[in-house]
Amino acid sequence: MAHHGEQHYNLDQRFDFNAATKKSIMTVLIIGAVILGIGIVMAMTGGHHEEAGEAGGHAFHWYERLYANLWINNVFFTGIAIVGVFFFAIQFAAQAGWSAPLLRVMLSLGSWLPYAALLMIATFFLANHDLFHWTHAYLFDKNNKELYDPIIDGKGAFFYWPMEKGTFPIFYVLRMVVFFAFWVFFFNKFKKISDQEDQLGGTSHWFKMRSWSAYFLVFFAVSSSISAWDWVMSIDTHWFSTLFGWYVFASWFVSGLSAITLLTIFLKGRGYLEMVNENHVHDLGKFVFGFSIFWTYLWFSQFLLIYYANIPEESVYFLERLQSDVYGGFIFVNIALNFVLPFLVLMTRDSKRHGVFLKLVCTILLVGHWIDFFLMIQPGTLGHNGGIGLMEVGMFLVYGSAVALVVLSGLAKKNLIAKNHPMLEESYHHHI
């Protein structure tokens, strides 16, 4: 197949997901499970002294914290998976050539989507009343003078249409199922066209991929925003922000880019992806750098307008967090990890070309954006009973290593490089 000009690379390379790598990941998973277990036991035995808190005025139970953790990790890792597919599609829509040898790395993140779908839907049915205040029927009952909530009642149709409010949130569940179904469909479609291109060559698959990418991007634009409202913003049902869809997308996108960069550096360290040089790595570094600033811009826009307008129903969201003993400090941790550190470290050209800086920053960003989702989800579900303890750390490690196993297994099934991609030649000579 060596009909390209100066190619001396093995384009039929496959990632060997060997026993040693699996063992390392499994070790992390087991350590995470043990920490999670200890966290659960501690919550069960130590959890009797809380007074009825913000969480709907009822006594607090240990499993509510478990559910909140499941939800944080579901939303966070679903985002990383779908961003892999999104970034893949962007390369075709933009007719990008530089990224040709990295396409399979991006797409591999989507392997988590089917698992994410099952976990997300299962968690919702298991925990809906403990996570989502709007699932309680009494809020919609106008005869119940004390508990009726006109604001939530006004938003009720968004969850329950066409059924009666307060019954089964069919519209909400349907959206969740449809979004995941289409995301998985597009992921599989991209994989299939990719495989065909490997076998048959030619440019027709590239054009086909381009039109499918365009359909996906339109669907993603709508579904990523609505899923942000559904899965995160609806926790604080009284509050809303008009740029919330963008904000969640930005947090997902930085996390996904960090995961793609870490995966690329990991594979290069193992001797794969020979044709990926420091110019490609530099480009990934620029994306991570740029979108960290984009995330900060959205964070600041949302905060500044709410702060300046000072309307009680808007500012309550930030007051709940800033004035809290539990979450107040994390607001500053969030800004430091997701903006200050990446900004200072990745500012120079050299730092974006060297694996050691990128590994550090991307790892920090993954933790930082997990904290971002923690701050979006926990205050509204757990009130002052939240925080980052053993349960949170354990669950993060369990999910992270499970995602790593699934993604690397998916990556090992096919060639690492799209060897018949029409722009591979352009990518060889990529220099910035």
C-alpha positions as CSV (number, residue, x, y, z in Angstrom):
1,M,0.0,0.0,0.0
2,A,3.1,2.3,0.1
3,H,2.1,4.5,-2.7
4,H,2.4,7.8,-0.7
5,G,5.6,9.8,-1.4
6,E,7.9,9.6,1.6
7,Q,6.1,7.1,3.8
8,H,8.2,4.7,5.8
9,Y,5.6,4.1,8.5
10,N,3.8,1.0,9.4
11,L,0.2,2.0,8.7
12,D,-1.2,-1.3,9.7
13,Q,-0.3,-0.9,13.3
14,R,-2.7,-2.0,15.9
15,F,-2.7,-1.1,19.6
16,D,-1.8,-4.2,21.6
17,F,-3.9,-3.9,24.8
18,N,-1.6,-6.3,26.7
19,A,-2.1,-8.0,30.1
20,A,0.2,-5.6,31.9
21,T,-1.7,-2.5,30.8
22,K,-5.0,-4.2,31.7
23,K,-3.6,-5.1,35.1
24,S,-2.6,-1.6,35.9
25,I,-6.0,-0.2,35.0
26,M,-7.8,-3.0,36.9
27,T,-5.6,-2.2,39.9
28,V,-6.8,1.4,39.9
29,L,-10.4,0.2,39.5
30,I,-10.0,-2.1,42.5
31,I,-8.4,0.6,44.6
32,G,-11.2,2.9,43.6
33,A,-13.8,0.3,44.5
34,V,-12.2,-0.2,48.0
35,I,-12.1,3.5,48.7
36,L,-15.7,3.8,47.5
37,G,-16.7,0.9,49.7
38,I,-15.1,2.5,52.8
39,G,-16.8,5.8,51.9
40,I,-20.2,4.1,51.7
41,V,-19.7,2.3,55.0
42,M,-18.6,5.5,56.7
43,A,-21.6,7.3,55.3
44,M,-23.9,4.5,56.5
45,T,-22.5,4.5,60.1
46,G,-21.8,8.2,60.5
47,G,-24.9,9.5,58.8
48,H,-27.5,9.9,61.5
49,H,-26.8,13.4,62.9
50,E,-27.8,15.6,60.0
51,E,-30.8,17.8,60.5
52,A,-33.4,18.2,57.8
53,G,-31.4,20.2,55.3
54,E,-32.0,22.0,52.0
55,A,-32.7,18.7,50.3
56,G,-36.4,19.2,50.4
57,G,-36.7,19.4,54.1
58,H,-36.3,15.7,54.8
59,A,-33.8,13.7,56.8
60,F,-30.6,13.0,54.8
61,H,-29.7,9.4,53.8
62,W,-26.3,8.0,52.9
63,Y,-27.5,6.6,49.5
64,E,-28.4,10.1,48.3
65,R,-24.7,10.9,48.3
66,L,-24.1,7.7,46.3
67,Y,-26.7,8.7,43.7
68,A,-25.3,12.2,43.4
69,N,-21.9,10.7,42.7
70,L,-23.3,8.3,40.1
71,W,-24.9,11.3,38.4
72,I,-21.8,13.5,38.5
73,N,-19.7,10.7,36.9
74,N,-22.3,9.7,34.4
75,V,-22.6,13.3,33.1
76,F,-18.9,13.9,33.2
77,F,-17.8,10.7,31.3
78,T,-20.7,10.8,28.9
79,G,-19.5,14.2,27.9
80,I,-15.9,13.0,27.3
81,A,-17.3,10.1,25.2
82,I,-19.5,12.3,23.0
83,V,-16.8,15.0,22.6
84,G,-14.6,12.3,21.1
85,V,-17.2,11.7,18.4
86,F,-17.9,15.4,18.1
87,F,-14.2,16.3,17.6
88,F,-13.9,13.5,15.0
89,A,-16.9,14.9,13.1
90,I,-15.4,18.5,13.2
91,Q,-12.3,17.2,11.4
92,F,-14.4,16.2,8.4
93,A,-16.7,19.2,8.4
94,A,-13.6,21.5,8.5
95,Q,-11.8,19.3,5.9
96,A,-8.9,19.2,8.2
97,G,-5.8,17.3,7.1
98,W,-3.4,17.7,10.0
99,S,-5.5,15.4,12.2
100,A,-5.7,12.4,9.9
101,P,-3.5,10.1,12.0
102,L,-5.4,11.0,15.2
103,L,-8.9,10.3,14.0
104,R,-9.1,6.8,15.5
105,V,-7.9,8.1,18.8
106,M,-10.7,10.7,18.9
107,L,-13.4,8.3,17.8
108,S,-12.3,5.6,20.3
109,L,-13.7,7.7,23.2
110,G,-17.2,7.0,21.8
111,S,-16.9,3.4,22.8
112,W,-18.1,4.4,26.2
113,L,-21.4,5.7,24.9
114,P,-23.5,2.5,25.1
115,Y,-22.4,1.9,28.7
116,A,-23.0,5.6,29.5
117,A,-26.5,5.3,28.1
118,L,-27.3,2.2,30.3
119,L,-25.8,3.8,33.5
120,M,-27.5,7.1,32.9
121,I,-31.0,5.7,32.4
122,A,-30.6,3.2,35.2
123,T,-29.4,5.9,37.6
124,F,-32.3,8.1,36.7
125,F,-34.9,5.4,37.5
126,L,-33.1,4.4,40.7
127,A,-32.5,7.9,42.0
128,N,-35.0,10.3,40.4
129,H,-36.7,11.6,43.6
130,D,-33.3,11.9,45.4
131,L,-31.7,13.9,42.6
132,F,-34.4,15.8,41.0
133,H,-36.8,17.9,43.1
134,W,-39.2,18.3,40.2
135,T,-40.1,14.6,40.2
136,H,-42.3,15.0,43.3
137,A,-46.0,14.9,42.4
138,Y,-47.1,17.3,45.3
139,L,-45.3,20.2,43.6
140,F,-47.9,20.2,40.9
141,D,-50.9,19.8,43.1
142,K,-52.7,23.2,43.3
143,N,-54.9,22.0,46.3
144,N,-51.7,21.4,48.4
145,K,-51.3,24.9,49.6
146,E,-48.1,24.3,51.5
147,L,-46.1,22.3,48.9
148,Y,-47.5,23.5,45.6
149,D,-44.7,25.2,43.6
150,P,-46.0,27.6,40.8
151,I,-42.5,28.0,39.2
152,I,-41.9,24.2,38.9
153,D,-45.5,23.7,37.8
154,G,-44.9,26.2,35.0
155,K,-42.0,24.2,33.8
156,G,-43.8,20.9,34.3
157,A,-44.7,20.3,30.7
158,F,-41.0,20.2,29.7
159,F,-40.7,17.0,31.8
160,Y,-44.1,15.4,31.6
161,W,-45.7,16.2,28.3
162,P,-48.0,14.8,27.0
163,M,-48.9,13.1,30.3
164,E,-50.3,14.8,33.4
165,K,-47.7,16.7,35.4
166,G,-46.3,14.8,38.4
167,T,-47.0,11.4,36.9
168,F,-44.2,9.8,34.7
169,P,-41.7,12.2,33.1
170,I,-42.1,10.5,29.7
171,F,-40.9,13.6,27.7
172,Y,-37.8,13.8,29.8
173,V,-37.0,10.1,29.6
174,L,-37.7,10.0,25.9
175,R,-35.2,12.8,25.2
176,M,-32.5,10.9,27.2
177,V,-33.2,7.7,25.2
178,V,-33.3,9.5,21.8
179,F,-30.1,11.4,22.4
180,F,-28.2,8.3,23.4
181,A,-29.7,6.3,20.6
182,F,-28.6,8.8,18.0
183,W,-25.2,9.4,19.5
184,V,-24.5,5.6,19.5
185,F,-25.9,5.4,16.0
186,F,-23.6,8.1,14.6
187,F,-20.6,6.6,16.5
188,N,-21.3,3.2,14.8
189,K,-21.9,4.9,11.5
190,F,-18.5,6.6,11.6
191,K,-16.8,3.4,12.6
192,K,-18.3,1.5,9.8
193,I,-17.4,4.1,7.1
194,S,-13.9,4.2,8.6
195,D,-13.5,0.4,8.3
196,Q,-14.7,0.5,4.7
197,E,-12.2,3.2,3.8
198,D,-9.4,1.0,5.3
199,Q,-10.4,-1.9,3.0
200,L,-11.3,-0.1,-0.2
201,G,-9.5,3.3,-0.3
202,G,-10.5,6.1,-2.6
203,T,-12.1,9.4,-1.7
204,S,-15.7,8.4,-1.7
205,H,-15.6,7.4,2.0
206,W,-14.2,10.7,2.9
207,F,-17.1,12.5,1.2
208,K,-19.6,10.2,2.8
209,M,-18.1,10.8,6.2
210,R,-18.3,14.5,5.6
211,S,-22.0,14.5,5.0
212,W,-22.7,12.2,8.0
213,S,-20.5,14.5,10.1
214,A,-22.6,17.5,9.1
215,Y,-25.8,15.6,10.1
216,F,-24.2,14.7,13.4
217,L,-23.0,18.2,14.2
218,V,-26.5,19.6,13.7
219,F,-28.0,16.9,16.0
220,F,-25.2,17.4,18.5
221,A,-25.7,21.2,18.7
222,V,-29.3,20.7,19.8
223,S,-28.9,17.5,21.9
224,S,-25.8,18.7,23.9
225,S,-27.7,21.9,25.0
226,I,-30.9,20.2,25.9
227,S,-29.1,17.4,27.7
228,A,-27.3,20.1,29.8
229,W,-30.7,21.6,30.8
230,D,-32.2,18.1,31.4
231,W,-29.3,16.4,33.3
232,V,-27.7,19.3,35.1
233,M,-29.8,22.5,35.1
234,S,-33.1,20.8,36.1
235,I,-31.5,19.9,39.4
236,D,-31.8,23.6,40.4
237,T,-35.3,23.8,38.9
238,H,-36.1,27.4,40.1
239,W,-32.9,28.8,38.5
240,F,-31.9,29.0,34.9
241,S,-29.1,30.4,32.8
242,T,-29.5,31.2,29.1
243,L,-25.9,30.1,28.3
244,F,-25.9,26.9,30.4
245,G,-25.8,24.6,27.3
246,W,-22.7,26.4,26.1
247,Y,-21.1,26.2,29.6
248,V,-21.6,22.5,30.0
249,F,-20.4,21.9,26.4
250,A,-17.2,23.9,27.1
251,S,-16.5,21.9,30.2
252,W,-17.1,18.7,28.3
253,F,-15.0,19.8,25.4
254,V,-12.0,20.7,27.5
255,S,-12.3,17.3,29.3
256,G,-12.6,15.5,26.0
257,L,-9.6,17.3,24.4
258,S,-7.6,16.5,27.5
259,A,-8.5,12.8,27.2
260,I,-7.6,12.8,23.5
261,T,-4.3,14.5,24.2
262,L,-3.4,12.1,27.1
263,L,-4.3,9.1,24.9
264,T,-2.2,10.3,22.1
265,I,0.8,10.9,24.3
266,F,0.3,7.5,25.9
267,L,0.2,5.7,22.5
268,K,3.3,7.6,21.3
269,G,5.1,6.6,24.5
270,R,4.4,3.0,23.6
271,G,5.9,3.4,20.2
272,Y,2.6,3.7,18.2
273,L,1.5,6.6,16.0
274,E,5.1,7.2,14.6
275,M,3.8,9.7,12.1
276,V,2.4,11.9,14.8
277,N,5.1,14.4,15.5
278,E,5.5,17.3,17.9
279,N,3.6,19.5,15.5
280,H,0.4,17.4,15.9
281,V,1.0,17.4,19.7
282,H,1.4,21.2,19.6
283,D,-2.0,21.5,17.8
284,L,-3.7,19.4,20.5
285,G,-2.0,21.6,23.1
286,K,-3.3,24.7,21.4
287,F,-6.9,23.3,21.5
288,V,-6.6,22.5,25.2
289,F,-5.2,26.0,25.9
290,G,-7.7,27.8,23.8
291,F,-10.8,26.0,25.1
292,S,-9.7,26.4,28.7
293,I,-9.9,30.1,28.1
294,F,-13.2,29.7,26.3
295,W,-14.6,27.8,29.3
296,T,-13.4,30.6,31.6
297,Y,-15.0,33.2,29.4
298,L,-18.3,31.4,29.7
299,W,-17.9,30.9,33.4
300,F,-17.2,34.6,33.8
301,S,-20.0,35.8,31.6
302,Q,-22.5,33.7,33.5
303,F,-21.2,34.9,36.8
304,L,-20.7,38.6,36.0
305,L,-24.2,39.1,34.5
306,I,-25.8,37.4,37.5
307,Y,-23.6,39.3,40.0
308,Y,-24.2,42.6,38.4
309,A,-28.0,42.3,37.8
310,N,-28.3,41.0,41.4
311,I,-31.8,39.5,40.8
312,P,-32.5,37.2,43.7
313,E,-33.8,34.2,41.6
314,E,-30.6,34.3,39.6
315,S,-28.0,35.0,42.2
316,V,-29.3,32.2,44.5
317,Y,-27.3,29.8,42.4
318,F,-24.0,31.4,43.3
319,L,-24.9,32.3,46.8
320,E,-25.7,28.7,47.6
321,R,-22.2,27.8,46.5
322,L,-20.1,30.8,47.5
323,Q,-21.6,31.2,51.0
324,S,-21.4,27.5,51.7
325,D,-18.8,26.0,54.1
326,V,-18.8,22.9,51.9
327,Y,-18.6,24.4,48.4
328,G,-17.2,27.9,48.8
329,G,-13.6,26.9,48.6
330,F,-14.2,24.7,45.5
331,I,-15.3,27.7,43.4
332,F,-11.7,29.0,43.7
333,V,-10.2,25.5,43.2
334,N,-12.4,25.3,40.0
335,I,-11.0,28.6,38.6
336,A,-7.4,27.8,39.6
337,L,-7.3,24.3,38.1
338,N,-9.3,25.0,35.0
339,F,-8.0,28.4,34.1
340,V,-5.0,29.8,36.0
341,L,-2.8,26.6,35.8
342,P,-3.5,25.7,32.2
343,F,-3.1,29.4,31.2
344,L,0.2,29.9,32.9
345,V,1.7,26.5,32.0
346,L,0.6,26.2,28.4
347,M,1.3,29.8,27.4
348,T,4.7,29.1,25.8
349,R,5.2,27.3,22.5
350,D,7.6,24.7,24.1
351,S,5.1,23.6,26.8
352,K,2.6,22.7,24.1
353,R,5.1,20.5,22.3
354,H,6.4,18.5,25.2
355,G,4.5,15.5,26.6
356,V,5.5,16.2,30.2
357,F,3.7,19.6,30.4
358,L,0.7,18.3,28.5
359,K,0.4,15.2,30.7
360,L,0.4,17.4,33.8
361,V,-2.0,20.0,32.5
362,C,-4.5,17.5,30.9
363,T,-4.6,15.4,34.1
364,I,-5.2,18.5,36.2
365,L,-7.9,19.6,33.7
366,L,-9.7,16.2,33.9
367,V,-9.8,16.5,37.7
368,G,-10.7,20.2,37.5
369,H,-13.6,19.7,35.2
370,W,-14.9,16.8,37.3
371,I,-14.9,19.4,40.2
372,D,-16.8,21.7,37.9
373,F,-19.6,19.1,37.5
374,F,-19.4,18.4,41.2
375,L,-20.1,22.0,41.8
376,M,-23.0,22.0,39.3
377,I,-24.7,18.9,40.7
378,Q,-24.0,18.4,44.5
379,P,-25.2,21.7,46.0
380,G,-28.7,21.2,44.5
381,T,-29.0,17.5,45.4
382,L,-27.2,17.2,48.7
383,G,-27.1,20.8,50.1
384,H,-24.7,21.0,53.0
385,N,-24.4,17.2,53.3
386,G,-22.0,17.1,50.2
387,G,-18.3,17.6,49.8
388,I,-15.4,15.6,48.4
389,G,-14.6,12.6,50.5
390,L,-13.7,8.9,50.0
391,M,-17.0,8.2,48.2
392,E,-16.3,10.9,45.6
393,V,-12.6,9.9,45.0
394,G,-13.5,6.2,44.9
395,M,-16.3,6.6,42.4
396,F,-14.1,8.9,40.2
397,L,-11.4,6.2,40.1
398,V,-13.9,3.4,39.4
399,Y,-15.5,5.3,36.5
400,G,-12.2,6.6,35.1
401,S,-10.6,3.1,34.9
402,A,-13.8,1.5,33.5
403,V,-13.8,4.1,30.8
404,A,-10.1,3.5,30.1
405,L,-10.7,-0.3,29.8
406,V,-13.6,0.2,27.4
407,V,-11.9,2.9,25.3
408,L,-8.6,1.0,25.0
409,S,-10.4,-2.3,24.2
410,G,-12.3,-0.4,21.4
411,L,-9.0,1.1,20.1
412,A,-7.3,-2.4,20.0
413,K,-9.9,-3.8,17.6
414,K,-8.9,-1.9,14.4
415,N,-5.9,-0.2,12.9
416,L,-4.7,2.8,14.8
417,I,-4.3,5.0,11.6
418,A,-6.9,5.5,8.8
419,K,-4.3,4.4,6.2
420,N,-6.4,5.3,3.2
421,H,-7.4,8.8,4.4
422,P,-6.9,11.1,1.5
423,M,-5.1,13.7,3.6
424,L,-2.6,11.5,5.2
425,E,0.1,12.9,3.0
426,E,-0.7,16.4,4.1
427,S,-0.5,15.3,7.7
428,Y,3.1,13.8,7.2
429,H,4.3,17.3,6.2
430,H,2.3,19.1,9.0
431,H,4.6,21.7,10.5
432,I,3.8,24.7,12.7
